[in-house]
């Protein structure tokens, strides 16, 4: 087997692992988004996302730094929050409204969390595959890609919710 073919196979295996990891952590963040206590859900979702990125860094053999990663995640989420506030942060706040707020807030926070996790996974997969590290990650350069992946992630999260995780035949990138 040629060296180039071996490298392609290794990269494909890393991609499969990283995409599977992203989907698995989407489920975890969607579940964390259902936590009925405002702001506790946000903390839980953030923790799960950091764990996903730590695991992804291991796949790509990239040194992980939690403080650096937190600031990157904050910058990425800041790029979508103004437009997505109606589904994410407001979802957490809605949980304060007795009965109805808990249900509506949980559902919107769950979908927001899943979509954000999907987008984060896709952005880091792309960055690590290009040979990037956490030291050279520039959130400004990937802002538009993150937004597009967040929109795609909303569809994926909605589909996962509707189908309880069963494959629907839709191709995922």
N, C-alpha and C positions, 0 to 999 in steps of 0.2 A: 504494500500500500504506500502510495506517495505521501510525503510529508504534508503537502497541501490538502490532500483528501483527509488525512488524520486530523488536521486542524479544523477543517470544516465539520467533521463528525463530532469533535469535542465541542465546538461552538453550538451545533444543533442540539446536543445533549444538554448543554447548559441552558439553552433557550427553553427546551421542554421542561426542565426542572424549574426554571424561574417562572415560566408561565403557569405551571401547576401550582407553584407556591403563591403566586398572585391570586389565583382563583380561590385557593384554600383560605387565604387571609381575607379575601373579600367576604367570605361566609362569616368569619370571625368578627369582622368589623360591622357587618350588617346585624349580627346578633348583639354586639355591644351597643349599637345604635338604638336597640329596643329597650335598653336599661331605662326604667321609668323615672329615675332621679336625674333632674337637670344638672348638667355640668359633670356629673359622675360618668355619664355616657361619653362625653368628650374626652375625658381622661382615659377611659378604657379604650376608646377607638385609637387615640394617639399612641398608647402603649402597644397595641396590636400592630399598628403600622410600623413603629420602630422595630419591633421584633421581626416583621417581614423583611425590612431593609437590612437588618443584621444577618438574617439567614441568606438573603440574596447576595450580600457582600461575601459570604463564605463560598457560595457557588462560584462566584467570579474571582475568588481569591483576592479580594480588596480589603484593605485594613479598615475596620469599622471604628468610628468615633461618635459616641452618642450625642455629645454636645453639638458637634458640627452637623450631624444628621438632623437634630431637632431644628436647628436654624434653617436648614435647607427645606425641611417639610413645612415649616411656618411660612417661608417665602413662597413655596409652591401653592399652598392653600390660600395664601393672601391674594394670589393672582385670580382665583375663581370665586372667592367669598363675596365680593360685591354683587356679582350676578347670581350666585347660587345661594345667597343668604336666606332666601325664602324657603329653601329646602333643608339646609344644614343647621346653622346656628340657631335659627328661629325654631327649627324642629326641637332642639333641646329646650329652648325657652317655653315653647308651647306646652311642654309636659307639666308646667306649673298650673295650667288650667285644669280644674277638677274634671275627671272622667273623660270627656271628649278630647281634651288637650293631650292627655297621656297617649291615647290611641293615635291621633293625627301626628303628634310630635314624634312618636316612636317610629311610625311608618316613614315619614319624610326623612328623619335622621338616619334610619337604616339604609335607605336608598342612597342618600348623600354619602354616607360612610363607605358603602360598597363602591360607588363610582369614584370617589377620591382615592381609595385604595387601589383600584384598577389602574387609574391614571398614574399614580405614583409608581406602581410596579412596572408599567410600560415605559415610563420615562427612565427609570433606573436600569432596566434591561438594556434599553438603547444606549445609555451612557456607558455602562460597564462593557457592553459588547464592542464599543468603539475604543476600548482600552482606558476609559476614564476612571478616576478615583473620586473619593469624596473631597479630596483636596482641590481638584480642578473642576468640580461641579459648579456651574453657573446657572442659577435658577432663571435669570433674565433671558438667557439664550434658549431655554426650553419652555418658556411660558406659553407660547401659542400651541406647541405640541401637547403640553400638559392639558390645556383647555380642550383641545380636540379629543384627547384620550378620556377626559372627564365626561364629555358628552357621549362618547362611545360606551364608557363605563356605566352611564345611567341606563342605557339600553340593555347592556349585559346584566346589570343588577336586577332590572325589572324582569328580564327573561328568567334569571335564576329564581327569583321570587315566585314567578308564575308557575314554573316547571319544577320547583323544589329540587333544583340542581341536576335534573335529568338532561341529557344531551338532546338538543333540538335539531341538530343537523346544521345549525348556523356556523359558518366558518369563523373562527377567531384568528386574528392576526398573531 
